[in-house]
Amino acid sequence: MSDSAPNTRSGITAMVPCYNEIACIERAYREIRAELRRYDDVELLFVDDGSTDGTLDAIKRFAAEDPAVKYISFARNFGLEAAFSAGFTYASKRWTVQFDADLQSPPKEMHRLLEKALEGYDAVFAVRENRQDPWYRRFGTWAHQTIARRWLGIELPPGASVFRVVRTSVARKVVDSRLSTPYFMATAPLLGARYTTLPTAHQPRLEGRGKWNLRKLFAHAIELFVGFSYRPLTWLMGLSLVGLAGGATVLSLALTDHLGYFDLAEASLVVAMVALAMLALIARYLVRMMRVQAISMPRYQIREANISIRADEALYGYETPFAVADIWENAS
């Protein structure tokens, strides 16, 4: 370990979730691996989220040439939350640094995050300075974090991104919480994790295409709101009382011939629209309850890996050569 490298004691796992990133996976390996050379005890863990474009083949090539490269590959695309959950589960070092495969957050910034973590934090989240993303992504992040923190009372690290360094034992506690919505930034504060943020550089995506669009951003925000706050249900109760009073008023006016048929139709349409919106919100909470009840359903299943994995998370169970009953605990 160089004199300028922070004392990370039991080492560092660099974890990279990836899905169809063949255009940039080689650059990600090269640049992250170069920064890891400043430390003695490291591993580079790729979590392939069911890629179909050759990403896994490239990762296997890295692993064949570099013993520090580890990988697990899902049986299908399970999503980013599942990918980083698996990464934190199978990281074998004390600290885990999560990267994006597109490297919009430069790997060299990891050293500053690690130095900050060693001041006594369990997690340090990067805040992207001069963020180089489309306007709708910048606006979407600002809007959903603002609504979550100010209106819904959800504790989130302000401006935090998925580029972060986390104490692996704490990250596993987040994963093991098995909440219906695996939203790391909101779960870590609930557990009492000591966290902070740090401004870091950000750069445009150089290769490949981003996976986030407006639909995904909206769905992601709704999952956060419903998964971590009951305030919308309180508002719904107030709205239902207002609707009940309004409906009674409309009915009384109609019975006393103070409303014509056209006015009555307009009022009925408004009431129906409000009722549908209320039903949609209730439906989202019912879906959340169903997920909690179906907690035994796996978040992901692993088809291939070059490390030991739990048999219950292997698609073929104990038929898989690298499946074991449990995994190591030396990162705790």
N, C-alpha and C positions, 0 to 999 in steps of 0.2 A: 504493500500500500504506500502510495506517495505521501510525502509530508503535507501536501496541500489537501489531501482527501480527508473528509470528516471520518471520525472513528465510529464506524457503524457496527462494530462488534460482530454479531452473528451473521453478517452479510446482507446482500441485497438481491431481491428478485425483481428483474425488470419484466413486467407482464404486459403483453400486447394482444388484446382482443382483435380479431380480424375477420372480415367477411368479404370475399371477392376483392382482394386488394393486390392482385398479381402485378398491377402497374407500379406499386410502390413498396411491396414487401421487401425486395432486395435492398433498397435504399434504407428502409427502416432497420433491417438487420445490421447493415454496415455501420450506420451512424450510432445506433444505440450500443452496439458491441464496442465501438471505439471509445465511448464514454465510460463503459463498464471496466475498461482496462485500468482505470485509476484505482480500482479496489481489488482486494485479494479474493474474497469469498462471494462469488456472484453466480447467477443463472439467468438466462434469458428464456422466459416462458411464453410461448405463443399459444393462444387459445383460438383455434379455428372454428368459427361458428357456422359450420356446414357449407363452406365455400364450394363453388362449382366451376371455378375458372383457373385452376392450377395453383392457387395459393398454397394448398397443403403440400403439393409436390415440391414447391420451392422451399418450404419450411423443412421438409424431410431432407432436402439436399444440404441445408445449413447444418442440421443435426448430425448428418453423416460426417461432416467435415469439422464440426466444432462441438466438443463434449459439453460445453456450457449451455447449449441450446436444448431446451425441453419443449415438448408440445403435447397438447391434447386436442382431439378433433371430434366435434359433435356429430351425432347421427343425422342431424338436419339443422336448419337455422332456428335457433331458439331465442335469439335476440341479445342485445348488448348486456342487459342486466344478468342474464344467465351466464354470459361469457365471463364477465368480471367476477361473478360469484364463484365460478369454477376456478378462475385464476387465483383468487384469494384462498380458496380451499386447498389448492395443490401447491401454492408457493411454499418453498422449504426454508426460506431465510427469514431473519427477524424483521426486515423492512421490505415492503413491496412498493415499487414505483409503477404506476399505471400510465401507459402511453397510448396514444392513438396511432394506428399504422400509417396515417397520412403525414405524421410528423409536423403538423402545423404548430405544435408546441415543440420548440427545438430541444433535442435530448440534452444538450449542454446545460439546460436550466435545471436538470435534476439535482445537480450538486447543491444549488442554493436551497432547493426544497429539503434535501437531506440535512443540510446544516441547520435549517430552521427547526426541523423535527427534533434534532438532538438537543434543542434548548429545553425540551420537556413536553413536546406535543405528541399526541397519538396520530394525528393526521394533519397534513398541510396541503391545502388546496390551491392550485394555481389560479390566479385571476388574469385573464388574457388582456394585456395592454395593446391598444390600437388593433383591436380584433379584425382579422382579415377574413371575414365571412360575409355571405350575402346579407342584405339588409333585413330580410325576413327572419333569418336565424338570430341576428343580434337583437332585433325587436322582440322575437318570441322568447328568448332567454330572459330579457329584462322584464317583459310583461308577466311571465309565469312566476318568476321569482318575487316580483313585487306583490302580485296578488297573494302568493303563498305566505309571505312574511308579514305583510301589512294587514291584509283582510282576513286571512284564515288562521293566523297565529302559528304557522309552521316555522320552526327554527331551521334556517338554512344558512350556510356560510355565504355571505354576500358576494355575488359575482363568481362563485366557485365553478370550476370545470372538472372534467374527468381526469385531467392531468394532475396527479396527486401522489404524495408519498404517504403510506399508511403503515402503522405498526401491524404486522401480519396477524398477531394474536387478536387484536381489536377488530380487524377486518373480518376475521372468522366469526367473531361474536355477532357482527352485523349479518353475515350470511346465515348463521345458525338461528337467528331470531325468527326466520321463516315467516316474515310478514307477508301479507297478500300482495303487497307492492314492494319489490326489492329496490327501493330508492335509497342508495347509499348515503347521499348528502343529508337526507332527512332522518335516517335511522341512526347514524353515528351520534348526533347530539342527544337523541333519546336515551342512548345507553350511557351517557355521561362522558363520552370520549372528549379529551382535551384537543381542540382543533384551532387552527388559525388559517389565514389566507396570505398569499404572497404574490405580488404582481410579477408576471413573467412575460417574456417576448412572445409574439405570435406572428406567424407568417402564412402566406397564401398556400393552398394545396397545390402542389406542383404536378402530381400525377393522379390518374384515376378520377372517380366521381364520388362526391359526397353521398351518404346514405340517408340523410335527413331531408325531409320536405315539410311543407306546411301541415299536411295531414298527420304525419308522425309526431311533429312538435306539439300539435293540439292534443293528440291522444296521450302523449307523455305527460303533458300538463294536467290533464283530467285525472290520470292515474295518481299523480302526486296529490291533487286537491282532495280526491275521494279517499285515498289511502291514509292520509295523515291529518284530516280535520273533519270534525262533525258540525262545524259552524253552518255549512250549507243546509243541514237538516233543521237547525234552529231557524234560519231564515225561511225555510220552507213552511215551517209551522206558522210563522207570522204571516206569510203570504196567503196561506190557506184560510186564516181568520179574516184577512182583508177580502179574499175572494168570497167567503161565506157571507160577509156583510154586504158586499156588492151584489151578489146573486139575490139575496133577500130583498134588497132595494129594487132591483130590476123587476123581480117577480111582483112586488107590491105595486109598482108603477104600471106594469102590464095589466094586472087585475083591475086596476082603477081606470083603465083606458087612457093613461097618460103617455103611453108609448104605442107608436104605430107598429105595423108588422115589420117594416124595414128597420126601424130602430131596434126592435126586439131581436131581429136576425143579427144585426151588427153586435149587439151586446152578447148574444149567445156565442158568436164566433170568437170574440175576445176571451170569454170565459173558457171556451174549449181550448184555445191556444195556450192559455196559462196552465190549464189542467194537464195538457200534453207535456209541457215543459216540466211540470212537477213530477209527472210519471217517469219522464226520462231520468231525472235526478235520482228518484227512488230506485229505478232500475240499476243505476250504476252502483249504488250501495248494496243492492241485493247481489250483484255480481261479485262484489268484494266479499260478502259473507259466504257465498258459494266457494270462493277460492280458499278462504280460511278453513272451511269444512273439508275441502279436498286437499288438505295440506300434505297428504301422503303422496300426491302426484309429484313426480320428479320435475325439477326445473329444467333439467337437461339430461341427456344420455350420451355417453362417450363411445364412439365407435373405434377410435384408434388413439394410441398414446405411446410415448417412449419412457413413461414413468409409471410407477405403481399407482393404481387408482382403486377406489372402493368398488367392490363387486356390485353393490346396489346401484351404482352410477354407470356401470358398464352395460352397454346394450345387450351383450351376450353373457352377462353375469360371470360366473366362475369358469365358463368356457374360454374367457379371455385370458391369455397367458399372463398379462400384467395386472390382473385384478386380485385384490387382497381384501381381507375382512375390514381392515382399518388402514389409516395412513399415518405417516410420521407426525410427531408432536414437537419436534425440536425447534420450531419457529415460534412457539408460544412463550 
